[in-house]
Amino acid sequence: MAGGWSRDGAVAEQIEASIADEMARLKARRVPTGESATHCAECDEPIPQARRAAVPGVKLCRDCQAERDTRAAPRGGINRRGSKDSQLK
């Protein structure tokens, strides 16, 4: 299905490109490696041995990591369409 002046399959290509960009961003996230800390880097609470064994290189306790994961990560949107409507949002 083409919309306006776009060729057939253009919308599907945009969706696939957006998915590929997001997957690349997620894969590029820093994964902890090395020796795990015994105490949390933020709150100084002890990190349980089970967590240190499950996540090599862990530096944060479960609560601090959960709080960090819920924070909104700023990222720039990509305007693939180039329409005025998408630029004004």
Residue pairs with C-beta under 8 A, 6 or more apart in sequence:
1 8
1 11
2 8
2 9
2 10
3 10
3 11
14 80
14 81
17 80
18 78
18 80
21 78
25 75
31 57
32 55
32 56
32 57
32 58
32 59
33 56
33 57
34 56
34 57
35 57
36 47
36 51
36 52
36 55
36 56
36 57
36 58
36 59
37 47
37 52
37 58
37 59
38 46
38 47
38 52
39 45
39 46
39 47
40 46
40 47
40 59
40 60
40 61
40 64
41 59
41 60
41 64
42 60
42 61
42 64
43 61
43 63
43 64
45 61
45 63
46 61
47 58
47 60
47 61
51 58
51 61
51 62
52 58
58 65
60 68
79 86
79 87
